[in-house]
Amino acid sequence: MPSLEPLARLLLLTGVLLLVVGGLLFLASKGGLPLIGRLPGDILVQKGKVTFYFPLATSLLLSLLLTFILTLLFRLAR
């Protein structure tokens, strides 16, 4: 019978990651993360009634942070 330990670890890590992301989204919706979405480098263009917003710097920061967290989690899972 194959070991179920790798699957169990993967499920635990996925659960922790979902908990962290859910908590961040909850805080962001309540205004608890003031810098997210308003970093220097985010593009905001307003012309009359049209607004274009592209969170470039925020996307890069979140990508680096998630890459770091996932790298640590996968190294611990081995």
Phi and psi in degrees as GROMACS dihedral restraints (atoms count N, CA, C in turn):
[ dihedral_restraints ]
;  ai    aj    ak    al  type     phi  dphi    fc
    3     4     5     6     1   -68.7    20    10
    4     5     6     7     1   152.1    20    10
    6     7     8     9     1   -73.3    20    10
    7     8     9    10     1   138.1    20    10
    9    10    11    12     1   -97.0    20    10
   10    11    12    13     1     4.5    20    10
   12    13    14    15     1   -61.4    20    10
   13    14    15    16     1   -43.7    20    10
   15    16    17    18     1   -62.0    20    10
   16    17    18    19     1   -38.9    20    10
   18    19    20    21     1   -65.8    20    10
   19    20    21    22     1   -40.2    20    10
   21    22    23    24     1   -63.1    20    10
   22    23    24    25     1   -42.9    20    10
   24    25    26    27     1   -63.6    20    10
   25    26    27    28     1   -42.3    20    10
   27    28    29    30     1   -62.4    20    10
   28    29    30    31     1   -42.7    20    10
   30    31    32    33     1   -65.0    20    10
   31    32    33    34     1   -40.2    20    10
   33    34    35    36     1   -64.4    20    10
   34    35    36    37     1   -44.7    20    10
   36    37    38    39     1   -64.5    20    10
   37    38    39    40     1   -39.1    20    10
   39    40    41    42     1   -64.0    20    10
   40    41    42    43     1   -41.3    20    10
   42    43    44    45     1   -63.1    20    10
   43    44    45    46     1   -42.5    20    10
   45    46    47    48     1   -64.8    20    10
   46    47    48    49     1   -42.8    20    10
   48    49    50    51     1   -62.7    20    10
   49    50    51    52     1   -43.8    20    10
   51    52    53    54     1   -63.5    20    10
   52    53    54    55     1   -37.2    20    10
   54    55    56    57     1   -63.6    20    10
   55    56    57    58     1   -44.7    20    10
   57    58    59    60     1   -65.4    20    10
   58    59    60    61     1   -46.8    20    10
   60    61    62    63     1   -63.7    20    10
   61    62    63    64     1   -42.0    20    10
   63    64    65    66     1   -61.8    20    10
   64    65    66    67     1   -41.4    20    10
   66    67    68    69     1   -63.7    20    10
   67    68    69    70     1   -41.4    20    10
   69    70    71    72     1   -64.4    20    10
   70    71    72    73     1   -41.4    20    10
   72    73    74    75     1   -65.0    20    10
   73    74    75    76     1   -38.3    20    10
   75    76    77    78     1   -63.2    20    10
   76    77    78    79     1   -46.2    20    10
   78    79    80    81     1   -64.0    20    10
   79    80    81    82     1   -39.1    20    10
   81    82    83    84     1   -65.0    20    10
   82    83    84    85     1   -37.0    20    10
   84    85    86    87     1   -71.3    20    10
   85    86    87    88     1   -25.2    20    10
   87    88    89    90     1   -91.8    20    10
   88    89    90    91     1     0.6    20    10
   90    91    92    93     1    83.5    20    10
   91    92    93    94     1    18.0    20    10
   93    94    95    96     1   -82.5    20    10
   94    95    96    97     1   -11.1    20    10
   96    97    98    99     1  -116.7    20    10
   97    98    99   100     1    84.1    20    10
   99   100   101   102     1   -67.3    20    10
  100   101   102   103     1   -28.7    20    10
  102   103   104   105     1   -84.0    20    10
  103   104   105   106     1   -25.7    20    10
  105   106   107   108     1   -65.6    20    10
  106   107   108   109     1   121.4    20    10
  108   109   110   111     1    94.3    20    10
  109   110   111   112     1    -4.7    20    10
  111   112   113   114     1  -133.1    20    10
  112   113   114   115     1    34.0    20    10
  114   115   116   117     1   -82.2    20    10
  115   116   117   118     1   153.2    20    10
  117   118   119   120     1   -62.1    20    10
  118   119   120   121     1   132.1    20    10
  120   121   122   123     1   108.4    20    10
  121   122   123   124     1   -14.6    20    10
  123   124   125   126     1   -75.9    20    10
  124   125   126   127     1   138.3    20    10
  126   127   128   129     1   -97.8    20    10
  127   128   129   130     1   125.0    20    10
  129   130   131   132     1  -132.5    20    10
  130   131   132   133     1   119.6    20    10
  132   133   134   135     1  -124.6    20    10
  133   134   135   136     1   123.3    20    10
  135   136   137   138     1  -120.8    20    10
  136   137   138   139     1   123.8    20    10
  138   139   140   141     1  -133.0    20    10
  139   140   141   142     1   103.8    20    10
  141   142   143   144     1    64.2    20    10
  142   143   144   145     1  -120.6    20    10
  144   145   146   147     1   -92.4    20    10
  145   146   147   148     1    -1.1    20    10
  147   148   149   150     1  -102.4    20    10
  148   149   150   151     1   131.3    20    10
  150   151   152   153     1  -125.1    20    10
  151   152   153   154     1   129.8    20    10
  153   154   155   156     1  -118.4    20    10
  154   155   156   157     1   125.2    20    10
  156   157   158   159     1  -128.9    20    10
  157   158   159   160     1   125.9    20    10
  159   160   161   162     1  -130.2    20    10
  160   161   162   163     1   108.9    20    10
  162   163   164   165     1   -80.5    20    10
  163   164   165   166     1    71.9    20    10
  165   166   167   168     1   -64.1    20    10
  166   167   168   169     1   -53.4    20    10
  168   169   170   171     1   -65.6    20    10
  169   170   171   172     1   -38.8    20    10
  171   172   173   174     1   -63.7    20    10
  172   173   174   175     1   -41.5    20    10
  174   175   176   177     1   -63.3    20    10
  175   176   177   178     1   -42.9    20    10
  177   178   179   180     1   -64.7    20    10
  178   179   180   181     1   -42.3    20    10
  180   181   182   183     1   -64.4    20    10
  181   182   183   184     1   -45.3    20    10
  183   184   185   186     1   -65.2    20    10
  184   185   186   187     1   -36.0    20    10
  186   187   188   189     1   -64.3    20    10
  187   188   189   190     1   -45.0    20    10
  189   190   191   192     1   -63.6    20    10
  190   191   192   193     1   -42.6    20    10
  192   193   194   195     1   -64.6    20    10
  193   194   195   196     1   -45.6    20    10
  195   196   197   198     1   -66.3    20    10
  196   197   198   199     1   -37.5    20    10
  198   199   200   201     1   -61.4    20    10
  199   200   201   202     1   -43.9    20    10
  201   202   203   204     1   -63.3    20    10
  202   203   204   205     1   -46.7    20    10
  204   205   206   207     1   -64.3    20    10
  205   206   207   208     1   -45.8    20    10
  207   208   209   210     1   -66.7    20    10
  208   209   210   211     1   -35.9    20    10
  210   211   212   213     1   -62.1    20    10
  211   212   213   214     1   -44.2    20    10
  213   214   215   216     1   -63.6    20    10
  214   215   216   217     1   -43.7    20    10
  216   217   218   219     1   -64.2    20    10
  217   218   219   220     1   -42.1    20    10
  219   220   221   222     1   -70.9    20    10
  220   221   222   223     1   -30.6    20    10
  222   223   224   225     1   -69.4    20    10
  223   224   225   226     1   -35.9    20    10
  225   226   227   228     1   -72.2    20    10
  226   227   228   229     1   -27.5    20    10
  228   229   230   231     1   -74.8    20    10
  229   230   231   232     1   -20.7    20    10
